[in-house]
Amino acid sequence: MKYNNKRKFSHSGGHGGYFSAGPATCEGVIDCKGERFGFVPLGEGKGDVFIPGASLCGARHGDTVRVLITGERFARDGSRRREGRVIGIVEKNTNNVVATVVYEHNVYHAVPDDKHYGESLEISGMGGAREHDKVIIELVQTPRGDRARVLAVLGRFDEIGMDVKSVIASHNLRTEFPADVMAQADAYPDVVDEREARASYRRDFCDKIVFTIDGADSKDFDDAVSIERTANGYLLGVYIADVAEYVTERSPLDREAMLRGTSVYLADRVIPMLPEKLSNGLCSLNEGEKRLVLAAITELDEKGNRIKSEICEGVIRSTARLTYTGVQAMLDGDTALREKFARVVPSLEIMKELAQKRVALRKKRGAIDFDLTETEIKFDAAGHVADIMRKPRLFSAQIIEEFMILANCAVAEKFDKAKIPFVYRVHEKPSPEKLAALNDYLDAVGAGVNCPVDPTPAQVARMLADVRADISGAVARVALRSMSKATYEPTDGGHFGLAEKFYCHFTSPIRRYPDLAIHRIIKAYLRGGAKAAVKYKDFTTAAAVRSSKAERTAQECERKVDDFKKAEYMSRHIGEKYDGVITSVTDFGFFVELENSAEGLVRMNTLPPAAIFDGKRMCISCGRARFALGDKVKITVVGVESDRIDFRLA
């Protein structure tokens, strides 16, 4: 959110924004409800500006707009809300609008997937589409309001995988690599150049016991680890694929990678940042194959404290490709697996020991663990969702997580202190306004805890630990939404959630552009010193902005697809009864989460007429019955529409 900030502006409710001394103006991304009205947020915790339909002046959902504050009005809840008029469109929303073609009252209509664009739009140009087709439309302004013109046909609305295809299309995700990008990738050999592997600036780690630990279905491996005991404690090696050796500056590969910003993981497919020749081949640390790496070698004391770290270019040959489930089984004593991987078992035992110490140190430091589980979605041979379930949290995965955090911190600290242009991963302290709203919520649900207005990470962690068990999951989700969003920045601001002063993303250059960007800077520094890296100052700003935006888009797409797939699975269980937990209570009903992680809404209009929403206590009272956060209920699945699931009390 940007302000024309000449002086502080504050009235009626005390929301602090910055406006000019003349007519108050602000700038932000508009959230529209079709042509009826919209809102422009004033920034974290500062409310928003209401824009009536007649004052949208051609702005549509997602546009970055400049707004003139014209006055105030009373909102439905009795509070005052600023009202404004769009006086300029700074940047148009580039997202496609995806819709389904329907035929009603002798007219073809487009029903947008995203209701921000309206409920139904009359089609003025069919573009070869037929009824029930999924299409990309263009919104066309006419004297009678918005109309739709079909730009492209995606396929039939009920086609398998159309939900994912629609998400990809609506966010303009790049699914095909241009010819010049593929030509550059294909020009590389399938094996590492021996002259580069033996270069004087590279250390040879091929004789070390180095291995990868990833998910069972992973195909690209950009990090490997090794460990040794020392007289003082431990020597940990974290080896990251040297992607920057192949994705050279301003090359077709580099331009495409920056445009994509990140790989996108959509339930049943991956849209990679790099072509498969690199991501699954030359840059992937495959078992038994020589690969170029950037290595972070860290010495730690007996308690797990970092003593010093060294970063260098190197070459490795992975000893084994291990999985999280396999490593967990070995650590739990699986004899057959321990015999099969006898060469790496001693290293795994040492890693477990060190990781436990690092976890203890991180908790002592006050790092926040929201303990939110992920969903695993399984598909049958035809591409239908066969099952959904919560992913178990394995300590084997935490081992790798701890070691990657350690490497990220070491790299960030080195380059921050050297004052070299860099891209950092920054997570700022939450705003006082959001923390005040969190405390209102905690009071309403009777959590029995509060968060200080200016908290340390340790205080937030302690608050989450003290919440009673039945509402801990819901409180953790609300607390997470109260936190600032982590972003990529050209200056280091630390990581509040991890309670780390220095932090960056160094460990995933195959799938994240900021990691690739800093690899390029690190290599320039290692080969030519600080002078060789100074030229990247403007590049770091551009890379940080682009990477933050790409990450937000990817997360939005991934969540949307997960919602679609959960709804698809539950659509085959209409009429069935499940036990669940109330995770949110609103004036239109309450949300219930099932053990398999699917979440649905029990609507207020399905409850008895006596049902009353109590916003102060965040519950719904219905005679003697009371439905509040954390309550266990039995529900029946009654309907599914798109990505939404409807429940009724059983």
N, C-alpha and C positions, 0 to 999 in steps of 0.2 A: 504494500500500500504506500503510495507517495502523496505527500501534501505540498501545496504551495505554501511553505512554512516561513512566514514573516513574523507571526506572533502566536502565542498560545491562545487557543479558543476553548472555552469551557462554559457550558450553561446547562440548566435543566437536567440533572442526573450526573453531572460532573465527568462525562466521558472526555478524556483529554485527547484532542486531535490537533493538528497544526494547520492553520489556514492563513490566507493573506489578510492584510489589514483592511482590504476592500471587501468585495463580495466573497464569501467563503466558498472555496472550491476544493475538490479532492480528486484523486485518481485511483482507480482500482479495476479489478475484474468483476464484471456484472453477472449476477446470478438471476436469470430470468425465468418467469413462468409463462412461456409463450409470449403473446402480445399484451397480456393483462397487466403485468407489473414486474419489477425487478428490485434487487438489492445490491448495493455496493458496500463491501466491508470497509471499515475504517482502520483495520489493523487488529492484532491480537487483543481481545478483551475490551475493545473500544466501541462495540456496537456496529451499526451499519446505517446506510442512507436508503430510504424507501423511494423508489422511482415509479410513479404511476404510469400506466400504459401510454397515455397521451404524451408523456415526457420522455419516453425511450428514444424518440427521434432517430429511428433506424437502427439502434443498437440491438444486438441479439446476444443470447446466452454465450458467455465465455469471452466476449469482447473486452478489451481493456479500454475504459472510457474515462473522460474527464467530466466531472459533475459539478454543477452549481447548486449550493445548498439554498433552497428557497424558503424554508420555514420548518415547522414542526407539526406533528399530528399525534393523536393518541392511538396507540396500538391496541389490539384486542384485549391484551392483559392489563390495560390501564396505564401502562408506562408511556412515556413520551418518546417519539422516534423522529429523527431528522428526515425531512423530505427534500428531494432535489430533482433536477432536470439534467439530462445528458446534453452537454454543450460541445462534445467532440469525441470522436472515436480514435484513440491513440493507436490501437493495434487490433485488427480483426481476428476473431477466433478461427483458426485454420482447421479445426476438427470437421470431419465429414458428418453429415446428418444421415443416419441410417433409419429406414422406415419399412413398414410392411404395406403392400398395396391391398386395399379392400374396396369392394364395390357396394355402395349404399345409396339408396334413393336415386338410382340411375346415374350416379356420378362416382368416378374413381377418386378415392382418398388415399393419402399417405398417413399412416399412423406411426409417428416417430418412436423409436425405442427409448430415447431420452425425452421424457415429458417436459423438460425445460424448454423444448422447442414447440410445445403445444400438444394437444390431445389428438387432433386430426386436421389435416390440411387438404383442401381440394387440389387435385393434380391438374396443372395446366399443360403439361407436356409429358406423355407416357414414355417416350424413349424406348419403345419396344417391350415395356414391362407388361405383365399380365397379373390378374388377381392372384393374391397369395405369394407374389414374388417379394423377396427381400431386396431393397434397392438403396442406392445412395441418391439423395435428393439435394437440390439447391432451393433455398428459400427465396421467393420472388415477391417483392412488395407490389401490391396493386391497390387501387382506391378502395377495394373491398376487403383489404387485409392481406396477410401473407398467403401465398399459394406455393405449391411444390412443383418443381420440374425435375423429372428423373434424369440423372446423369449416367448411372450405370446400374446394371442388374447383377446382383450377387448370386442369386439362385432361389430355389423354393424355400419358403420360411421354415418348413419342417425337415429340410435336408440335414442329415447327420453332420454335426460340426458347424452348422450355420450360426449358432450362438457365438462360437469363437471367431468365425469369419466376420461376423458383424462387429465385434469388439475391435478386431484388427482394422477393419475398414473405417470405423468411426473415429479412431485415433490416428489414422494415416501412418500406421506402422509400416516400416520398409521391410518387405518380405523377400524381395529379389535384389541380388547384387548386380550393379551395372557391369557392363562388359569389361571396362578398363580395370575395375576392381578385381574381377575374376582373372583377368589376364596377368595382373601383377602377382596374385596368389599362386596361380598355376605355374608361373615362371620359376618359383622356388623348387629346389629338389625335395625329395621325400626324406632325406637324411641330413643331419647337421654337417655343415662344411668343416672338414678336419682342420683346415688352416685357422678358421675362426675359433674352433674348440681349443687349439693349442696356442692361441695368442698369448703374449706375455702378460697382458692385463687380466687374464682369466685364471682363476684357481681351479685345479682339477679335484673334484670331489667324488670321482667315479669309484674309488675304492671304499668309500664310506657306505654304511648300511643306511640308505636313504629310501623312503617309501612314501606312497600316497595313501590317504584315508579319505574316502568319499562315500556318497550314497551308492547303493547297488546299481541304480540306473544311470549314473553319471557317465558321460562320454568324453568330457574335456577335463583335464587334470592340470590346474595351474599352480598347485602348491604341493610341496613334499617336505618331509621333516626327517631329522636325525637327532640323536642324543647320545651323550657320553657322560659318565661320571668323571669328576675331577677331584683333585685334592681339596678344593674349596667348595664344591657343590656340583654344578652341572654345566655342560656346554651344549646349548641347543642350536640346531641349524634349521632355519626356515628358508626353503628354496622356491623361488617364484619364477615361472616361465618368463624368459627374456623376450617378450612379445615386441618390444621396441626395436629389437635388432632387425625385425622383418617389416613391421609397420612403420616405415620411415616417414620423417616429417614432410607434411604437405603432399604426400603421395596419394594416389587414388584410394588406397586402403585406409590411409589416415583420415582423409576427408569423409569417407563413408562411415568410419568408426565414430567420428565426432558427431556426425548427423544422427546416428543411432543412439549414441551415448551409453547404451547398456544392452545386454541381452535381455530378452523378455521371456519369462517362463509361464506358459498358459496351459496348465493342467495336463494336456495331452501332447504338447509340442513346445519347442523352443524356437524363438526367432533370434538367431545369434548376432552378436555385434561384428564378428569376423567370419569369413568363409570357412567351410569345414576343412579345407586343405590345411589351414592354420589352427583353427580352434580344436579340432579332433586329431590333427596330425602333427605338423612340425613344431607347434608351440605347446602341445600337450605332453605332460611328463609321463609318457607311457612306459609301462614296465619293460625293462631290459633294453631300452633305447636311449642312446646318448642325446642329451638335450641341453641347450643353453639356458642359464638362469641368472637372476640376481639373487644373491644370498644375503640374509641377515643372520650373522653368527653372534650369539649372545652368551655371555658368561653370567651365571647366577650363583648366589651363595647357597649354603645348605638350607636356608629358610625359604628360598625361592625368590629372593630380591635380586633385581637386575644390577649387576656390577658394571658391565660395559658391553657395548655392541659394536660390531664392525659390519659394514655393507660393502660387498664386492661383486664383480661379475665372475661367473663360474660356469662349470659344466658338470652334469651329474649323469648317472645311469640308475634309474629307479630299480631297487631290489624287488619290490613287490607292489601289487595293486590291491590294497585292502579296503574293506567296506566297514561302515560304522557298526552294522549288526555283527559282522565277523569278528571285529576287534573286541566288541563288548562280550561276545561269547568266549573269546580267548581269555579276557580279563576275569570272566566269571568261572573259568576252569575247564572249558571245553577241550578234552584231551585230544580228540582227532584233529581239531584245527591247530592246537598248539604244536602237535607233531608235524603237521603239514607246513607251518610257518615257523619252524623251530629257530631259524636264523634271526627272526625279528622279535620273537617273544621277549627276550631280555630287554630290548629297547622299549617295548610296550609297557613293561612293568615299571621301568624308570620314568617313562612319560606319565603314567598314571600317578606316580608318587609326586612328580613335579607339578602336574596340573592341579592336584588336590591342594598343594601348598599355594599355588597361584590363586585358586578360587578363594581360599581362606584370606589371603592378603587383599583380594579385591573386595570381599565383604567387609573386612576391617576398614578399608579405605572409604567405604560407603557407596560402592557402585550399586545401581538400582537394577533389580531383576523383576520384570513384570510377570514372568512365568506364564506367558501366553503360548498355548500349544498350537501347532500347525495342523492343517487337515491334509490327509493323504487320500487321493482320489484314484480309484482303480477302474480300469476300462476292460470291457470284453473285446473279443476279436472284431466285432462289428463297429466298435467305437462308441458303444453306449456305456454309461456309467454303471459299473457293476457293484461298487461299494464305496462308501465314504467312511472314514474313521480318523480318530486323532492319532497323530504321530507320537510315538513314545519318545520321551526325552532321554537319550542315552548319554552316559558319561563319556563314551568314546567320542561323540560329537563335541562334547564340551572340552575335551583335551585339545582338539584342533582349534576350537574357538579361542581358547586361552592363549595358545601359541601364536595365532594370527594377531590377536590384540597386542601381544607382547612385541611382535615385529613391527606392527603399525605404529605403536608408541615410540619405539626406538628410532625408526626412520623419521617420524615427524619431529622429534626432539632435535635430532642431528641437523636437519635442514632449517628448522626455525632458528636455532642458535647460530647457524652459519649465515643467516639472513640472505638466503638464496630464494628466488622466486619459486613458489611451490603451490600445490593444491591441497588444502587441508579438509578434513571432515570435522565440521563444527556443530556442536549441539549446545545451544545457549540455555541459560537458566530460564525457567518459565516466567511469564509475565505476572505481576501482582494481580492483575484483573482475572486472569485464568485461575490463579491459585485461590482467589476469593470465591470464584464460582465453584471450584472443587470443594472448598470447605462448606459452602451452602449445600452442596449435594451430600457430603459426608454427614452433615447434621440432619438432613432430611431423611436419610435412610437409616439413621441411628447407628452409624459405624462405630461411634465411641472414640474416634480419633480425629485429629485435625492436622493440617499441614501448615508450618510457619509461613508467613508472608514472604520472607526472604530466606528460603531453605538452603541447606547444604544437601548434596546427594545422599549423605548418610541419614539425614532427617526424613527425606522422602522414603528411603528404603525401610527405615524403622517404622514409619507410618503404615506402609503396606504390609509389613510383617505383623503388625498389631491388629489388623482388621480381622474380625471374626471369620472363621472358615467358610460359612455358608454364603457370604457375599464377597469373598476375597477376589474371585474371578471378575465379577462385574465392576468392583471398585478399581481393580487393576486396569481394566479397559478405559474407564472414565479418567483415571489418573494419567494414563498414557496419552489420551486426547488433550489433557491439560498441559502436557509438556510441549516445549517448542519443537518444531520439526528440524531434524538434522539436515544440514545443507553442505554443499561444497563451497569453499571460500579460498581466496588467494592469501588471506592472513589467518593465522592460527588463533582460535578463540577457545580452544579446549573442548572437552566432551563432558557435559554435565552428567549424563546418564551413566557413563563409565567411570566418572570421577577421575578423569585423566586431564592433565594440563596440556599435553601434546597428543594430537591424534591425526591420522590420515588413513586413506585406503591405499594400501601398497600391494595387497596379496591376491588380487583377482584381475590382472590385466587382460585376460582373454575375454572377460564378460563385462568389465566396467572401464569406461574411458578415463576417468580421473586417475585410476591406477596406472593405466598406460601412459598418461601424460606425465606423471611424476617419474616413471621409469625412464622416460626420455631425458628428463632433467638430471636424474641421478647418474645416468650413463655419461652425460656431458660433463658433469662435475667430476666423476671418477677419472675420466680421461683427460680433461683440460682444466680442472680447478674451477674456482668460483667465477672467473672471468668468462668461461665458456657457458655458464648457466644464466648469466645476467640477461641475456637476450630474450628469455622466456617470460618476462614480466607481463607483457600484454596477453601472451598466450594463456597464462594461468588464469587470468580473469575470464577470458572467453571460455576456456575449458570448464571452469567452475560453474558459470551461469548455464551453459548448455547441459552439463552433466546433471545439475540439480533439476532442471526442467525435464530431462529425459527420465530421471528416476521417478519423479512424481507421476508421469504418464504411465510408466511401466507398472508401478504399484497400483494405480487405478485400474488398469487393464487386468492385472492378475487377480485383484479382489473381485472384479465384475465377473470374470470367467468362473472363479470358484463359486460365486453365488448362483450362476446359471447351472453349474454342474450339481450343486447340492439340490437345487430345485428340481432338476431333471430326475435325480435319484428319488426324491420324496414324492414325485408325481406318480410313481409306481406303487406308492404305499398309502393312497387315499383311503380313508376309512379305518386305518390301523391306529392303535393306541400306543402311546409312548410316555415314559416318565421324563420330565425335564425340570429345569430350574429357571425361574424368572430372572432375566438379566437386565431388563429395563422396563420402566413404567411411565406411560405418557397419558395425555388426556384422550387419546383415541384407542387405548388398549395397552396390553403389555406383551413384551417379547419373551419367548421361552426358548432356551437352548437345550437340545437333546444331547445325549451322551456321544452320538456320532458327529457332533459339532454343527449339525443343521440348526438353523434358527428360524422361527416363524412367529407370526403375530396372532394373538388372541384379541380380536377387535372388540371395542367397547359395545358395539351394537349387537354382539352375540351374547353379551352378559344380560342378566335380568335388568329390567327397567330401573330398579333401585340402585344400580351401580353408580358410584360417585368417585371421581378422581380427586384425590387430596394432594395438591401440588406441594404443600408445605411438608408433608411426611412422605411424599413420593410413593403413594400406594393407591389402590382402588378398593373402596369399601362397598360391600354388597350385602346388606343386611348384617348378619353376624359374621359373614365371611370377610376376610381381608387379604388382599393379594399385594405382596411387597417384594422388593428385591431380595433374592436368595431363597424365596419360598420354593418348595418342591411341589410340582403339580403334575397331574396326569392329563394329557391332551389327546385329541383325535385330529389326524391330518384331514382337512376338509377341502383344500384346494391349492392349486399352484398356478401362478400366472407369471410367465417370463422368469424373472429371477426372484420372485416373491413367493413365500410359503404362508398359507393361512392355517391356523389351528383353531380348535374350539376346546373348551374344557370338557373332558370326558365325563 
